[in-house]
Structures are given as C-alpha cells and as structure tokens.
C-alpha cells in the first residue's frame, strides 16, 4: 500500500473499500495487499516477544505483593502463622 502521508493520516485510501462493499459482498481479493511488516505473521511474534515478559513481570509482582500483604496481616494476628503462610504461597 503506497500512499502519501496526508492520505494515510485521513484514511482516504480506505474509502474505496466501503463503497465497493455497499455494492457487493467483499472478497479477500477486494482488499489491499499489506506490506510484509503489517501482516499478522510478522507482527504477532514481535508482540509476543514483548507481551510474555511483561505478563511474567506483572504476575511476579502480583504474587510478591499478595505474599507481603498476607504475611503482614497474619503476623498482626499471630506470629506463629507467618512462616506457614509464606510456604503456602511459595509452593
């Protein structure tokens, strides 16, 4: 898809698709060919390479905060349960 900056900004390149779709059922061949860098085959692996580490980091942070809050709550009630609670969350 080659178009000027202004056309990309205002999506003028897209106008032909809804017009054609109002006249007939669209088929795959009616759509524009994507540049390789815009295809899902290219973008999904890139997305996953950022998404998975972010999710692991968030999950680790959530478990750590839960552990800290739970340990504090139990230690406020009874010192004996603090160690047992830590073992439950870590296993």
HTML snippet that shows the backbone in 3Dmol.js (N, CA, C, O; Angstrom):
<script src="https://3Dmol.org/build/3Dmol-min.js"></script>
<div id="view" style="width:600px;height:400px;position:relative"></div>
<script>
const pdb = `
ATOM      1  N   UNK A   1       0.851  -1.171   0.000  1.00  0.00           N
ATOM      2  CA  UNK A   1       0.000   0.000   0.000  1.00  0.00           C
ATOM      3  C   UNK A   1       0.891   1.226   0.000  1.00  0.00           C
ATOM      4  O   UNK A   1       1.565   1.511   0.990  1.00  0.00           O
ATOM      5  N   UNK A   2       0.895   1.938  -1.089  1.00  0.00           N
ATOM      6  CA  UNK A   2       1.669   3.171  -1.196  1.00  0.00           C
ATOM      7  C   UNK A   2       0.707   4.346  -1.246  1.00  0.00           C
ATOM      8  O   UNK A   2      -0.143   4.431  -2.132  1.00  0.00           O
ATOM      9  N   UNK A   3       0.850   5.241  -0.297  1.00  0.00           N
ATOM     10  CA  UNK A   3       0.019   6.440  -0.277  1.00  0.00           C
ATOM     11  C   UNK A   3       0.784   7.552   0.424  1.00  0.00           C
ATOM     12  O   UNK A   3       1.754   7.310   1.142  1.00  0.00           O
ATOM     13  N   UNK A   4       0.325   8.773   0.198  1.00  0.00           N
ATOM     14  CA  UNK A   4       1.003   9.919   0.800  1.00  0.00           C
ATOM     15  C   UNK A   4       0.706   9.987   2.299  1.00  0.00           C
ATOM     16  O   UNK A   4      -0.186   9.310   2.809  1.00  0.00           O
ATOM     17  N   UNK A   5       1.477  10.820   2.980  1.00  0.00           N
ATOM     18  CA  UNK A   5       1.288  10.999   4.422  1.00  0.00           C
ATOM     19  C   UNK A   5      -0.127  11.494   4.716  1.00  0.00           C
ATOM     20  O   UNK A   5      -0.782  10.994   5.631  1.00  0.00           O
ATOM     21  N   UNK A   6      -0.596  12.468   3.950  1.00  0.00           N
ATOM     22  CA  UNK A   6      -1.929  13.023   4.168  1.00  0.00           C
ATOM     23  C   UNK A   6      -3.005  11.960   3.948  1.00  0.00           C
ATOM     24  O   UNK A   6      -3.964  11.876   4.716  1.00  0.00           O
ATOM     25  N   UNK A   7      -2.847  11.155   2.906  1.00  0.00           N
ATOM     26  CA  UNK A   7      -3.810  10.079   2.659  1.00  0.00           C
ATOM     27  C   UNK A   7      -3.821   9.076   3.806  1.00  0.00           C
ATOM     28  O   UNK A   7      -4.887   8.613   4.213  1.00  0.00           O
ATOM     29  N   UNK A   8      -2.658   8.739   4.326  1.00  0.00           N
ATOM     30  CA  UNK A   8      -2.598   7.806   5.455  1.00  0.00           C
ATOM     31  C   UNK A   8      -3.222   8.414   6.700  1.00  0.00           C
ATOM     32  O   UNK A   8      -3.912   7.731   7.457  1.00  0.00           O
ATOM     33  N   UNK A   9      -2.977   9.689   6.905  1.00  0.00           N
ATOM     34  CA  UNK A   9      -3.489  10.376   8.085  1.00  0.00           C
ATOM     35  C   UNK A   9      -5.016  10.449   8.068  1.00  0.00           C
ATOM     36  O   UNK A   9      -5.659  10.269   9.102  1.00  0.00           O
ATOM     37  N   UNK A  10      -5.586  10.708   6.915  1.00  0.00           N
ATOM     38  CA  UNK A  10      -7.036  10.889   6.815  1.00  0.00           C
ATOM     39  C   UNK A  10      -7.766   9.639   6.342  1.00  0.00           C
ATOM     40  O   UNK A  10      -8.993   9.652   6.238  1.00  0.00           O
ATOM     41  N   UNK A  11      -7.058   8.581   6.059  1.00  0.00           N
ATOM     42  CA  UNK A  11      -7.628   7.299   5.626  1.00  0.00           C
ATOM     43  C   UNK A  11      -8.396   7.382   4.305  1.00  0.00           C
ATOM     44  O   UNK A  11      -9.332   6.612   4.089  1.00  0.00           O
ATOM     45  N   UNK A  12      -8.008   8.310   3.418  1.00  0.00           N
ATOM     46  CA  UNK A  12      -8.657   8.387   2.110  1.00  0.00           C
ATOM     47  C   UNK A  12      -8.491   7.105   1.318  1.00  0.00           C
ATOM     48  O   UNK A  12      -9.342   6.768   0.494  1.00  0.00           O
ATOM     49  N   UNK A  13      -7.419   6.396   1.555  1.00  0.00           N
ATOM     50  CA  UNK A  13      -7.171   5.147   0.842  1.00  0.00           C
ATOM     51  C   UNK A  13      -8.238   4.104   1.177  1.00  0.00           C
ATOM     52  O   UNK A  13      -8.447   3.163   0.411  1.00  0.00           O
ATOM     53  N   UNK A  14      -8.908   4.266   2.308  1.00  0.00           N
ATOM     54  CA  UNK A  14      -9.893   3.280   2.754  1.00  0.00           C
ATOM     55  C   UNK A  14     -11.262   3.487   2.112  1.00  0.00           C
ATOM     56  O   UNK A  14     -12.066   2.555   2.085  1.00  0.00           O
ATOM     57  N   UNK A  15     -11.545   4.666   1.604  1.00  0.00           N
ATOM     58  CA  UNK A  15     -12.878   4.986   1.085  1.00  0.00           C
ATOM     59  C   UNK A  15     -13.370   4.007   0.028  1.00  0.00           C
ATOM     60  O   UNK A  15     -14.565   3.718  -0.027  1.00  0.00           O
ATOM     61  N   UNK A  16     -12.494   3.498  -0.796  1.00  0.00           N
ATOM     62  CA  UNK A  16     -12.914   2.591  -1.868  1.00  0.00           C
ATOM     63  C   UNK A  16     -13.477   1.280  -1.318  1.00  0.00           C
ATOM     64  O   UNK A  16     -14.340   0.671  -1.950  1.00  0.00           O
ATOM     65  N   UNK A  17     -13.013   0.846  -0.174  1.00  0.00           N
ATOM     66  CA  UNK A  17     -13.469  -0.437   0.384  1.00  0.00           C
ATOM     67  C   UNK A  17     -14.940  -0.382   0.811  1.00  0.00           C
ATOM     68  O   UNK A  17     -15.704  -1.256   0.402  1.00  0.00           O
ATOM     69  N   UNK A  18     -15.378   0.604   1.617  1.00  0.00           N
ATOM     70  CA  UNK A  18     -16.803   0.640   1.968  1.00  0.00           C
ATOM     71  C   UNK A  18     -17.717   0.885   0.759  1.00  0.00           C
ATOM     72  O   UNK A  18     -18.833   0.368   0.706  1.00  0.00           O
ATOM     73  N   UNK A  19     -17.243   1.666  -0.199  1.00  0.00           N
ATOM     74  CA  UNK A  19     -18.051   1.903  -1.400  1.00  0.00           C
ATOM     75  C   UNK A  19     -18.247   0.593  -2.146  1.00  0.00           C
ATOM     76  O   UNK A  19     -19.368   0.259  -2.529  1.00  0.00           O
ATOM     77  N   UNK A  20     -17.176  -0.146  -2.353  1.00  0.00           N
ATOM     78  CA  UNK A  20     -17.275  -1.439  -3.028  1.00  0.00           C
ATOM     79  C   UNK A  20     -18.125  -2.408  -2.209  1.00  0.00           C
ATOM     80  O   UNK A  20     -18.920  -3.162  -2.771  1.00  0.00           O
ATOM     81  N   UNK A  21     -17.962  -2.393  -0.882  1.00  0.00           N
ATOM     82  CA  UNK A  21     -18.741  -3.268  -0.008  1.00  0.00           C
ATOM     83  C   UNK A  21     -20.224  -2.949  -0.011  1.00  0.00           C
ATOM     84  O   UNK A  21     -21.044  -3.827   0.255  1.00  0.00           O
ATOM     85  N   UNK A  22     -20.580  -1.713  -0.308  1.00  0.00           N
ATOM     86  CA  UNK A  22     -22.006  -1.361  -0.390  1.00  0.00           C
ATOM     87  C   UNK A  22     -22.630  -1.866  -1.688  1.00  0.00           C
ATOM     88  O   UNK A  22     -23.850  -1.987  -1.796  1.00  0.00           O
ATOM     89  N   UNK A  23     -21.783  -2.158  -2.668  1.00  0.00           N
ATOM     90  CA  UNK A  23     -22.278  -2.627  -3.965  1.00  0.00           C
ATOM     91  C   UNK A  23     -22.321  -4.145  -4.072  1.00  0.00           C
ATOM     92  O   UNK A  23     -23.158  -4.704  -4.781  1.00  0.00           O
ATOM     93  N   UNK A  24     -21.407  -4.809  -3.356  1.00  0.00           N
ATOM     94  CA  UNK A  24     -21.344  -6.273  -3.431  1.00  0.00           C
ATOM     95  C   UNK A  24     -20.665  -6.803  -2.178  1.00  0.00           C
ATOM     96  O   UNK A  24     -20.030  -6.051  -1.439  1.00  0.00           O
ATOM     97  N   UNK A  25     -20.801  -8.085  -1.948  1.00  0.00           N
ATOM     98  CA  UNK A  25     -20.115  -8.705  -0.812  1.00  0.00           C
ATOM     99  C   UNK A  25     -18.615  -8.688  -1.094  1.00  0.00           C
ATOM    100  O   UNK A  25     -18.167  -9.104  -2.162  1.00  0.00           O
ATOM    101  N   UNK A  26     -17.856  -8.207  -0.133  1.00  0.00           N
ATOM    102  CA  UNK A  26     -16.403  -8.128  -0.313  1.00  0.00           C
ATOM    103  C   UNK A  26     -15.771  -9.513  -0.282  1.00  0.00           C
ATOM    104  O   UNK A  26     -16.217 -10.407   0.437  1.00  0.00           O
ATOM    105  N   UNK A  27     -14.737  -9.662  -1.072  1.00  0.00           N
ATOM    106  CA  UNK A  27     -13.940 -10.886  -1.089  1.00  0.00           C
ATOM    107  C   UNK A  27     -12.513 -10.522  -0.706  1.00  0.00           C
ATOM    108  O   UNK A  27     -12.147  -9.347  -0.719  1.00  0.00           O
ATOM    109  N   UNK A  28     -11.718 -11.505  -0.370  1.00  0.00           N
ATOM    110  CA  UNK A  28     -10.330 -11.260   0.029  1.00  0.00           C
ATOM    111  C   UNK A  28      -9.585 -10.507  -1.064  1.00  0.00           C
ATOM    112  O   UNK A  28      -8.773  -9.632  -0.764  1.00  0.00           O
ATOM    113  N   UNK A  29      -9.844 -10.829  -2.312  1.00  0.00           N
ATOM    114  CA  UNK A  29      -9.156 -10.169  -3.430  1.00  0.00           C
ATOM    115  C   UNK A  29      -9.511  -8.688  -3.557  1.00  0.00           C
ATOM    116  O   UNK A  29      -8.786  -7.939  -4.211  1.00  0.00           O
ATOM    117  N   UNK A  30     -10.620  -8.252  -2.937  1.00  0.00           N
ATOM    118  CA  UNK A  30     -11.014  -6.844  -2.986  1.00  0.00           C
ATOM    119  C   UNK A  30     -10.184  -5.982  -2.035  1.00  0.00           C
ATOM    120  O   UNK A  30     -10.144  -4.761  -2.187  1.00  0.00           O
ATOM    121  N   UNK A  31      -9.536  -6.588  -1.078  1.00  0.00           N
ATOM    122  CA  UNK A  31      -8.770  -5.846  -0.080  1.00  0.00           C
ATOM    123  C   UNK A  31      -7.376  -5.542  -0.593  1.00  0.00           C
ATOM    124  O   UNK A  31      -6.865  -6.210  -1.492  1.00  0.00           O
ATOM    125  N   UNK A  32      -6.771  -4.517  -0.003  1.00  0.00           N
ATOM    126  CA  UNK A  32      -5.421  -4.130  -0.397  1.00  0.00           C
ATOM    127  C   UNK A  32      -4.406  -5.146   0.103  1.00  0.00           C
ATOM    128  O   UNK A  32      -4.590  -5.777   1.143  1.00  0.00           O
ATOM    129  N   UNK A  33      -3.344  -5.286  -0.654  1.00  0.00           N
ATOM    130  CA  UNK A  33      -2.224  -6.134  -0.237  1.00  0.00           C
ATOM    131  C   UNK A  33      -1.440  -5.399   0.847  1.00  0.00           C
ATOM    132  O   UNK A  33      -1.110  -4.225   0.679  1.00  0.00           O
ATOM    133  N   UNK A  34      -1.141  -6.069   1.949  1.00  0.00           N
ATOM    134  CA  UNK A  34      -0.384  -5.446   3.038  1.00  0.00           C
ATOM    135  C   UNK A  34       1.108  -5.558   2.804  1.00  0.00           C
ATOM    136  O   UNK A  34       1.587  -6.512   2.192  1.00  0.00           O
ATOM    137  N   UNK A  35       1.842  -4.566   3.302  1.00  0.00           N
ATOM    138  CA  UNK A  35       3.298  -4.689   3.337  1.00  0.00           C
ATOM    139  C   UNK A  35       3.643  -5.801   4.321  1.00  0.00           C
ATOM    140  O   UNK A  35       2.883  -6.062   5.253  1.00  0.00           O
ATOM    141  N   UNK A  36       4.770  -6.449   4.122  1.00  0.00           N
ATOM    142  CA  UNK A  36       5.141  -7.573   4.982  1.00  0.00           C
ATOM    143  C   UNK A  36       5.181  -7.174   6.457  1.00  0.00           C
ATOM    144  O   UNK A  36       4.788  -7.962   7.316  1.00  0.00           O
ATOM    145  N   UNK A  37       5.645  -5.973   6.759  1.00  0.00           N
ATOM    146  CA  UNK A  37       5.739  -5.515   8.140  1.00  0.00           C
ATOM    147  C   UNK A  37       4.400  -5.218   8.793  1.00  0.00           C
ATOM    148  O   UNK A  37       4.344  -4.946   9.992  1.00  0.00           O
ATOM    149  N   UNK A  38       3.324  -5.265   8.020  1.00  0.00           N
ATOM    150  CA  UNK A  38       1.984  -5.003   8.560  1.00  0.00           C
ATOM    151  C   UNK A  38       1.142  -6.265   8.687  1.00  0.00           C
ATOM    152  O   UNK A  38      -0.015  -6.194   9.102  1.00  0.00           O
ATOM    153  N   UNK A  39       1.695  -7.400   8.340  1.00  0.00           N
ATOM    154  CA  UNK A  39       0.935  -8.648   8.400  1.00  0.00           C
ATOM    155  C   UNK A  39       0.972  -9.244   9.803  1.00  0.00           C
ATOM    156  O   UNK A  39       1.892  -8.978  10.578  1.00  0.00           O
ATOM    157  N   UNK A  40      -0.028 -10.044  10.119  1.00  0.00           N
ATOM    158  CA  UNK A  40      -0.059 -10.688  11.434  1.00  0.00           C
ATOM    159  C   UNK A  40       1.078 -11.698  11.570  1.00  0.00           C
ATOM    160  O   UNK A  40       1.584 -11.911  12.672  1.00  0.00           O
ATOM    161  N   UNK A  41       1.484 -12.317  10.473  1.00  0.00           N
ATOM    162  CA  UNK A  41       2.599 -13.274  10.537  1.00  0.00           C
ATOM    163  C   UNK A  41       3.883 -12.596  11.009  1.00  0.00           C
ATOM    164  O   UNK A  41       4.722 -13.230  11.649  1.00  0.00           O
ATOM    165  N   UNK A  42       4.036 -11.330  10.700  1.00  0.00           N
ATOM    166  CA  UNK A  42       5.213 -10.569  11.129  1.00  0.00           C
ATOM    167  C   UNK A  42       5.007  -9.957  12.516  1.00  0.00           C
ATOM    168  O   UNK A  42       5.913  -9.983  13.350  1.00  0.00           O
ATOM    169  N   UNK A  43       3.815  -9.408  12.761  1.00  0.00           N
ATOM    170  CA  UNK A  43       3.571  -8.640  13.981  1.00  0.00           C
ATOM    171  C   UNK A  43       3.321  -9.491  15.227  1.00  0.00           C
ATOM    172  O   UNK A  43       3.739  -9.108  16.319  1.00  0.00           O
ATOM    173  N   UNK A  44       2.650 -10.632  15.088  1.00  0.00           N
ATOM    174  CA  UNK A  44       2.321 -11.443  16.269  1.00  0.00           C
ATOM    175  C   UNK A  44       3.570 -11.928  17.000  1.00  0.00           C
ATOM    176  O   UNK A  44       3.629 -11.780  18.221  1.00  0.00           O
ATOM    177  N   UNK A  45       4.568 -12.496  16.329  1.00  0.00           N
ATOM    178  CA  UNK A  45       5.774 -12.899  17.073  1.00  0.00           C
ATOM    179  C   UNK A  45       6.461 -11.720  17.762  1.00  0.00           C
ATOM    180  O   UNK A  45       6.996 -11.863  18.861  1.00  0.00           O
ATOM    181  N   UNK A  46       6.442 -10.562  17.116  1.00  0.00           N
ATOM    182  CA  UNK A  46       7.026  -9.366  17.737  1.00  0.00           C
ATOM    183  C   UNK A  46       6.251  -8.979  18.994  1.00  0.00           C
ATOM    184  O   UNK A  46       6.839  -8.671  20.031  1.00  0.00           O
ATOM    185  N   UNK A  47       4.925  -8.999  18.886  1.00  0.00           N
ATOM    186  CA  UNK A  47       4.061  -8.679  20.027  1.00  0.00           C
ATOM    187  C   UNK A  47       4.312  -9.656  21.171  1.00  0.00           C
ATOM    188  O   UNK A  47       4.457  -9.241  22.321  1.00  0.00           O
ATOM    189  N   UNK A  48       4.365 -10.945  20.863  1.00  0.00           N
ATOM    190  CA  UNK A  48       4.583 -11.967  21.888  1.00  0.00           C
ATOM    191  C   UNK A  48       5.915 -11.771  22.598  1.00  0.00           C
ATOM    192  O   UNK A  48       6.018 -12.014  23.800  1.00  0.00           O
ATOM    193  N   UNK A  49       6.940 -11.331  21.862  1.00  0.00           N
ATOM    194  CA  UNK A  49       8.257 -11.149  22.481  1.00  0.00           C
ATOM    195  C   UNK A  49       8.237 -10.038  23.532  1.00  0.00           C
ATOM    196  O   UNK A  49       9.065 -10.042  24.443  1.00  0.00           O
ATOM    197  N   UNK A  50       7.315  -9.098  23.420  1.00  0.00           N
ATOM    198  CA  UNK A  50       7.162  -8.049  24.435  1.00  0.00           C
ATOM    199  C   UNK A  50       6.108  -8.422  25.477  1.00  0.00           C
ATOM    200  O   UNK A  50       6.262  -8.123  26.661  1.00  0.00           O
ATOM    201  N   UNK A  51       5.032  -9.079  25.024  1.00  0.00           N
ATOM    202  CA  UNK A  51       3.895  -9.387  25.889  1.00  0.00           C
ATOM    203  C   UNK A  51       4.248 -10.405  26.972  1.00  0.00           C
ATOM    204  O   UNK A  51       3.926 -10.200  28.142  1.00  0.00           O
ATOM    205  N   UNK A  52       4.906 -11.497  26.593  1.00  0.00           N
ATOM    206  CA  UNK A  52       5.200 -12.560  27.559  1.00  0.00           C
ATOM    207  C   UNK A  52       6.078 -12.075  28.711  1.00  0.00           C
ATOM    208  O   UNK A  52       5.739 -12.344  29.864  1.00  0.00           O
ATOM    209  N   UNK A  53       7.190 -11.375  28.462  1.00  0.00           N
ATOM    210  CA  UNK A  53       7.982 -10.871  29.597  1.00  0.00           C
ATOM    211  C   UNK A  53       7.192  -9.890  30.472  1.00  0.00           C
ATOM    212  O   UNK A  53       7.343  -9.890  31.694  1.00  0.00           O
ATOM    213  N   UNK A  54       6.362  -9.065  29.858  1.00  0.00           N
ATOM    214  CA  UNK A  54       5.562  -8.117  30.637  1.00  0.00           C
ATOM    215  C   UNK A  54       4.566  -8.850  31.524  1.00  0.00           C
ATOM    216  O   UNK A  54       4.360  -8.466  32.675  1.00  0.00           O
ATOM    217  N   UNK A  55       3.949  -9.899  30.999  1.00  0.00           N
ATOM    218  CA  UNK A  55       2.998 -10.677  31.795  1.00  0.00           C
ATOM    219  C   UNK A  55       3.695 -11.400  32.935  1.00  0.00           C
ATOM    220  O   UNK A  55       3.186 -11.432  34.055  1.00  0.00           O
ATOM    221  N   UNK A  56       4.865 -11.984  32.657  1.00  0.00           N
ATOM    222  CA  UNK A  56       5.616 -12.664  33.727  1.00  0.00           C
ATOM    223  C   UNK A  56       5.999 -11.673  34.814  1.00  0.00           C
ATOM    224  O   UNK A  56       5.884 -11.979  36.001  1.00  0.00           O
ATOM    225  N   UNK A  57       6.446 -10.507  34.426  1.00  0.00           N
ATOM    226  CA  UNK A  57       6.838  -9.483  35.383  1.00  0.00           C
ATOM    227  C   UNK A  57       5.647  -9.053  36.234  1.00  0.00           C
ATOM    228  O   UNK A  57       5.766  -8.917  37.452  1.00  0.00           O
ATOM    229  N   UNK A  58       4.510  -8.840  35.598  1.00  0.00           N
ATOM    230  CA  UNK A  58       3.301  -8.432  36.316  1.00  0.00           C
ATOM    231  C   UNK A  58       2.847  -9.530  37.265  1.00  0.00           C
ATOM    232  O   UNK A  58       2.461  -9.248  38.400  1.00  0.00           O
ATOM    233  N   UNK A  59       2.890 -10.771  36.815  1.00  0.00           N
ATOM    234  CA  UNK A  59       2.480 -11.900  37.650  1.00  0.00           C
ATOM    235  C   UNK A  59       3.404 -12.021  38.856  1.00  0.00           C
ATOM    236  O   UNK A  59       2.933 -12.212  39.977  1.00  0.00           O
ATOM    237  N   UNK A  60       4.708 -11.913  38.639  1.00  0.00           N
ATOM    238  CA  UNK A  60       5.668 -11.990  39.741  1.00  0.00           C
ATOM    239  C   UNK A  60       5.422 -10.873  40.742  1.00  0.00           C
ATOM    240  O   UNK A  60       5.486 -11.094  41.952  1.00  0.00           O
ATOM    241  N   UNK A  61       5.142  -9.684  40.246  1.00  0.00           N
ATOM    242  CA  UNK A  61       4.881  -8.543  41.126  1.00  0.00           C
ATOM    243  C   UNK A  61       3.609  -8.782  41.940  1.00  0.00           C
ATOM    244  O   UNK A  61       3.571  -8.496  43.137  1.00  0.00           O
ATOM    245  N   UNK A  62       2.563  -9.309  41.286  1.00  0.00           N
ATOM    246  CA  UNK A  62       1.287  -9.551  41.962  1.00  0.00           C
ATOM    247  C   UNK A  62       1.448 -10.594  43.064  1.00  0.00           C
ATOM    248  O   UNK A  62       0.936 -10.410  44.169  1.00  0.00           O
ATOM    249  N   UNK A  63       2.155 -11.684  42.774  1.00  0.00           N
ATOM    250  CA  UNK A  63       2.376 -12.727  43.776  1.00  0.00           C
ATOM    251  C   UNK A  63       3.188 -12.168  44.929  1.00  0.00           C
ATOM    252  O   UNK A  63       2.889 -12.458  46.088  1.00  0.00           O
ATOM    253  N   UNK A  64       4.206 -11.374  44.639  1.00  0.00           N
ATOM    254  CA  UNK A  64       5.038 -10.788  45.689  1.00  0.00           C
ATOM    255  C   UNK A  64       4.213  -9.880  46.594  1.00  0.00           C
ATOM    256  O   UNK A  64       4.336  -9.940  47.817  1.00  0.00           O
ATOM    257  N   UNK A  65       3.377  -9.045  45.997  1.00  0.00           N
ATOM    258  CA  UNK A  65       2.562  -8.138  46.800  1.00  0.00           C
ATOM    259  C   UNK A  65       1.542  -8.907  47.628  1.00  0.00           C
ATOM    260  O   UNK A  65       1.297  -8.557  48.782  1.00  0.00           O
ATOM    261  N   UNK A  66       0.944  -9.947  47.060  1.00  0.00           N
ATOM    262  CA  UNK A  66      -0.009 -10.767  47.804  1.00  0.00           C
ATOM    263  C   UNK A  66       0.679 -11.420  48.983  1.00  0.00           C
ATOM    264  O   UNK A  66       0.140 -11.446  50.089  1.00  0.00           O
ATOM    265  N   UNK A  67       1.863 -11.943  48.749  1.00  0.00           N
ATOM    266  CA  UNK A  67       2.624 -12.594  49.813  1.00  0.00           C
ATOM    267  C   UNK A  67       2.933 -11.612  50.935  1.00  0.00           C
ATOM    268  O   UNK A  67       2.747 -11.929  52.109  1.00  0.00           O
ATOM    269  N   UNK A  68       3.401 -10.433  50.579  1.00  0.00           N
ATOM    270  CA  UNK A  68       3.752  -9.431  51.589  1.00  0.00           C
ATOM    271  C   UNK A  68       2.522  -9.021  52.391  1.00  0.00           C
ATOM    272  O   UNK A  68       2.572  -8.949  53.619  1.00  0.00           O
ATOM    273  N   UNK A  69       1.417  -8.753  51.697  1.00  0.00           N
ATOM    274  CA  UNK A  69       0.208  -8.320  52.397  1.00  0.00           C
ATOM    275  C   UNK A  69      -0.348  -9.418  53.293  1.00  0.00           C
ATOM    276  O   UNK A  69      -0.779  -9.150  54.414  1.00  0.00           O
ATOM    277  N   UNK A  70      -0.339 -10.654  52.800  1.00  0.00           N
ATOM    278  CA  UNK A  70      -0.856 -11.768  53.591  1.00  0.00           C
ATOM    279  C   UNK A  70       0.021 -12.008  54.813  1.00  0.00           C
ATOM    280  O   UNK A  70      -0.490 -12.223  55.913  1.00  0.00           O
ATOM    281  N   UNK A  71       1.333 -11.973  54.627  1.00  0.00           N
ATOM    282  CA  UNK A  71       2.237 -12.195  55.761  1.00  0.00           C
ATOM    283  C   UNK A  71       2.035 -11.115  56.811  1.00  0.00           C
ATOM    284  O   UNK A  71       2.031 -11.398  58.009  1.00  0.00           O
ATOM    285  N   UNK A  72       1.871  -9.894  56.364  1.00  0.00           N
ATOM    286  CA  UNK A  72       1.691  -8.801  57.321  1.00  0.00           C
ATOM    287  C   UNK A  72       0.385  -8.964  58.083  1.00  0.00           C
ATOM    288  O   UNK A  72       0.343  -8.766  59.297  1.00  0.00           O
ATOM    289  N   UNK A  73      -0.669  -9.323  57.382  1.00  0.00           N
ATOM    290  CA  UNK A  73      -1.975  -9.480  58.023  1.00  0.00           C
ATOM    291  C   UNK A  73      -1.943 -10.586  59.069  1.00  0.00           C
ATOM    292  O   UNK A  73      -2.442 -10.411  60.181  1.00  0.00           O
ATOM    293  N   UNK A  74      -1.358 -11.717  58.716  1.00  0.00           N
ATOM    294  CA  UNK A  74      -1.305 -12.835  59.661  1.00  0.00           C
ATOM    295  C   UNK A  74      -0.367 -12.520  60.812  1.00  0.00           C
ATOM    296  O   UNK A  74      -0.656 -12.868  61.957  1.00  0.00           O
ATOM    297  N   UNK A  75       0.750 -11.868  60.528  1.00  0.00           N
ATOM    298  CA  UNK A  75       1.693 -11.567  61.606  1.00  0.00           C
ATOM    299  C   UNK A  75       1.084 -10.574  62.592  1.00  0.00           C
ATOM    300  O   UNK A  75       1.455 -10.562  63.766  1.00  0.00           O
ATOM    301  N   UNK A  76       0.155  -9.745  62.126  1.00  0.00           N
ATOM    302  CA  UNK A  76      -0.543  -8.845  63.045  1.00  0.00           C
ATOM    303  C   UNK A  76      -1.433  -9.633  63.999  1.00  0.00           C
ATOM    304  O   UNK A  76      -1.629  -9.240  65.149  1.00  0.00           O
ATOM    305  N   UNK A  77      -1.978 -10.767  63.503  1.00  0.00           N
ATOM    306  CA  UNK A  77      -2.869 -11.588  64.328  1.00  0.00           C
ATOM    307  C   UNK A  77      -2.109 -12.572  65.205  1.00  0.00           C
ATOM    308  O   UNK A  77      -2.392 -12.696  66.397  1.00  0.00           O
ATOM    309  N   UNK A  78      -1.142 -13.273  64.615  1.00  0.00           N
ATOM    310  CA  UNK A  78      -0.441 -14.312  65.362  1.00  0.00           C
ATOM    311  C   UNK A  78       0.902 -14.584  64.694  1.00  0.00           C
ATOM    312  O   UNK A  78       0.932 -14.963  63.524  1.00  0.00           O
ATOM    313  N   UNK A  79       1.974 -14.407  65.380  1.00  0.00           N
ATOM    314  CA  UNK A  79       3.329 -14.592  64.850  1.00  0.00           C
ATOM    315  C   UNK A  79       3.575 -16.013  64.351  1.00  0.00           C
ATOM    316  O   UNK A  79       4.395 -16.183  63.449  1.00  0.00           O
ATOM    317  N   UNK A  80       2.930 -17.019  64.869  1.00  0.00           N
ATOM    318  CA  UNK A  80       3.189 -18.418  64.511  1.00  0.00           C
ATOM    319  C   UNK A  80       2.767 -18.753  63.084  1.00  0.00           C
ATOM    320  O   UNK A  80       3.331 -19.671  62.488  1.00  0.00           O
ATOM    321  N   UNK A  81       1.812 -18.054  62.526  1.00  0.00           N
ATOM    322  CA  UNK A  81       1.301 -18.393  61.199  1.00  0.00           C
ATOM    323  C   UNK A  81       2.098 -17.757  60.064  1.00  0.00           C
ATOM    324  O   UNK A  81       1.895 -18.119  58.905  1.00  0.00           O
ATOM    325  N   UNK A  82       2.966 -16.853  60.354  1.00  0.00           N
ATOM    326  CA  UNK A  82       3.698 -16.128  59.309  1.00  0.00           C
ATOM    327  C   UNK A  82       4.505 -17.071  58.425  1.00  0.00           C
ATOM    328  O   UNK A  82       4.413 -16.975  57.201  1.00  0.00           O
ATOM    329  N   UNK A  83       5.278 -17.961  58.987  1.00  0.00           N
ATOM    330  CA  UNK A  83       6.123 -18.875  58.218  1.00  0.00           C
ATOM    331  C   UNK A  83       5.281 -19.837  57.397  1.00  0.00           C
ATOM    332  O   UNK A  83       5.607 -20.087  56.236  1.00  0.00           O
ATOM    333  N   UNK A  84       4.220 -20.379  57.952  1.00  0.00           N
ATOM    334  CA  UNK A  84       3.362 -21.317  57.230  1.00  0.00           C
ATOM    335  C   UNK A  84       2.702 -20.657  56.022  1.00  0.00           C
ATOM    336  O   UNK A  84       2.593 -21.278  54.964  1.00  0.00           O
ATOM    337  N   UNK A  85       2.268 -19.428  56.162  1.00  0.00           N
ATOM    338  CA  UNK A  85       1.636 -18.721  55.053  1.00  0.00           C
ATOM    339  C   UNK A  85       2.634 -18.489  53.931  1.00  0.00           C
ATOM    340  O   UNK A  85       2.288 -18.634  52.759  1.00  0.00           O
ATOM    341  N   UNK A  86       3.855 -18.133  54.265  1.00  0.00           N
ATOM    342  CA  UNK A  86       4.887 -17.922  53.251  1.00  0.00           C
ATOM    343  C   UNK A  86       5.136 -19.200  52.476  1.00  0.00           C
ATOM    344  O   UNK A  86       5.315 -19.147  51.260  1.00  0.00           O
ATOM    345  N   UNK A  87       5.154 -20.331  53.130  1.00  0.00           N
ATOM    346  CA  UNK A  87       5.389 -21.606  52.449  1.00  0.00           C
ATOM    347  C   UNK A  87       4.234 -21.961  51.524  1.00  0.00           C
ATOM    348  O   UNK A  87       4.455 -22.509  50.444  1.00  0.00           O
ATOM    349  N   UNK A  88       3.017 -21.660  51.925  1.00  0.00           N
ATOM    350  CA  UNK A  88       1.854 -21.951  51.085  1.00  0.00           C
ATOM    351  C   UNK A  88       1.925 -21.150  49.790  1.00  0.00           C
ATOM    352  O   UNK A  88       1.668 -21.702  48.721  1.00  0.00           O
ATOM    353  N   UNK A  89       2.265 -19.874  49.855  1.00  0.00           N
ATOM    354  CA  UNK A  89       2.312 -19.038  48.666  1.00  0.00           C
ATOM    355  C   UNK A  89       3.494 -19.376  47.767  1.00  0.00           C
ATOM    356  O   UNK A  89       3.405 -19.197  46.552  1.00  0.00           O
ATOM    357  N   UNK A  90       4.577 -19.852  48.320  1.00  0.00           N
ATOM    358  CA  UNK A  90       5.766 -20.123  47.519  1.00  0.00           C
ATOM    359  C   UNK A  90       5.742 -21.492  46.869  1.00  0.00           C
ATOM    360  O   UNK A  90       6.516 -21.726  45.940  1.00  0.00           O
ATOM    361  N   UNK A  91       4.894 -22.408  47.309  1.00  0.00           N
ATOM    362  CA  UNK A  91       4.877 -23.753  46.729  1.00  0.00           C
ATOM    363  C   UNK A  91       3.926 -23.846  45.578  1.00  0.00           C
ATOM    364  O   UNK A  91       3.789 -24.911  44.975  1.00  0.00           O
TER     365      UNK A  91
END
`;
const viewer = $3Dmol.createViewer("view");
viewer.addModel(pdb, "pdb");
viewer.setStyle({}, {cartoon: {color: "spectrum"}});
viewer.zoomTo();
viewer.render();
</script>
